[in-house]
Amino acid sequence: MMRSSPTGRADSATRTSPAARTVVRPFFGVNSRLTKLSTKAEPFFRRYRYPDWLETHSRTVGAITEALLAGRRPGAPRIEGEAVVLAGYLHDVGRSPLLAGDPRDHNILSGLVLAAEGLDACVELARRHAIYTVLDPDLVPRTAEEKLVYVADRRGGQVVEPLEERARDTAQRNPRYATEIERAIPLAKAIEREVFSDVSFPPEDLEEKVR
Ligand SMILES: [Fe+2]
């Protein structure tokens, strides 16, 4: 298993970045508790000293969770939307430079930080988000919420990307994990299919839905 997982930086920056858009985007109506969760994430970006690439990536993944929630089919099983969206924005807090030098995997550190911050509902979603968790029986995403955040991170680098493109780009930047990432791709794609079976648009339309 990876001791230090791949960095999330520098994917194709030619497409529209959620960081360049308005931070607070209402969805599900003005009264929704899900509204403004990106605002709730803001203090974490500052307090944990997110570098620009990590903040952009986190906003991308958060925006993907919003789109996947907004696109859920009528009748799809109910999921904990607030935890999913907040975990989308904060899943990589374990990559904070404040934790540099800690040998534990960043997803494990994310879970610990979120538990310490009292965000209990986000802990397992963050712990199980990394691409290689599908290879580990102790970390594989189990619930609909965990799978949704896992897929959001598979599709979001600095911008929305296809799953295989993002995974192979990650492997190129982290060649010693390339074999493990390659093994994870088909399992990740199966989870992507499962998540999108509850969504009213296909995976290839995600980029357009996140705009
Ligand atoms: Fe991530």
Residues whose N, C-alpha, C, O or C-beta is under 5 A from the ligand:
A	BS01	LIG	G8 D92 D153
